[in-house]
Amino acid sequence: MTEELTMWKIEDEIENRGIEKGIEKGIEQGEWLKMIVQVRKKCQKGKGVQETAEDLEEDIAIIKPIYELITLHPEMGDQEILSQCQTSR
């Protein structure tokens, strides 16, 4: 009986860790999507990459790839841009 209880606790802990990692990944993706939306808005207002980075208080190395994807491929959706950025990281 105690062996079954121990196995159940281990399985429960593994499941909880998986859930926590999923939540963390979801939060991270949400933050990236928010930044992509903000960069898109700055592009639509005609702001340059440097000004966009300064406005968003982010390093230009982070903003530039997003900015370039948006300007070169305006048809791409935010999720698609996120996927491209994650692939190149």
N, C-alpha and C positions, 0 to 999 in steps of 0.2 A: 504494500500500500504506500509506504513512504517513497519507494522508488518511482511509482506512478506520479505521486505528488511532485517530486523533484523534477521529473520530466515535464510535467505540466507547467511548472514555474519557469523552466528554461525556455519552453516554447512560447510562453506568454511574454517573457523578457525579449526574446528575439522579435516577436511580433511588434512589441512596443517600440523597439529600436527602429524597426522598419517604418513604422508610422511616423516617428519623430523625424527620420531622415526625409520622408516624403513631405512632411510639413515644411521643413527647412528648405527643401528644393522648391516647393511651391512659393514660399515667401521670396526666395531669391529671384525666381522667374517673374514674379509680380513686380519686384523692384526694377528689374531690367525692362519689363514692358512699360512701366510708368516712364522710365527714362527715354525709351524709344518714342513714346507719344509726345513727350516734352520736346525732344530733338526735332521731331516732325513739325510741331507747331512753330518752333524757331525757324526752321527752313522755310516754311510757308510765309513767314513774316519777312523773309529775305535776310535773315541774320547769317553771318559767316560761321565757320566752324570754331574759330577762336572765341568769338563773342558768345556763341552758344555754350561753349565749355565754361567760360567765365560766369555767364548767367546761371548755369546749373551747378556751379562750384564743383566741377568735375575735372579730372585730368584730361587734357586734349587727346591723349593716347586712347582713352576710353570712348570719347565722343566721336573722334574722327571716323572710325570704321562705320559707326551707325549713321553718321551724317552722309558719308559717301554712298552707302547703300540706299539711303532715302533719296538722295539727289540723282543717282544713276539709275535707280529702279523705283520710281514713284508708284508703280503699280503693285509693288510688294506690300503685303499686309504686315502689321506689327509682329505677329507670331512668326511669320516667315523670316523677317529680319532678325528676330531673336534666335531662330534656329541657325541662321547663317553666322551670327556672332558667336554662338556657342561652338560651332564647328571649327571656327578659326582660332579659338582660344586654346 
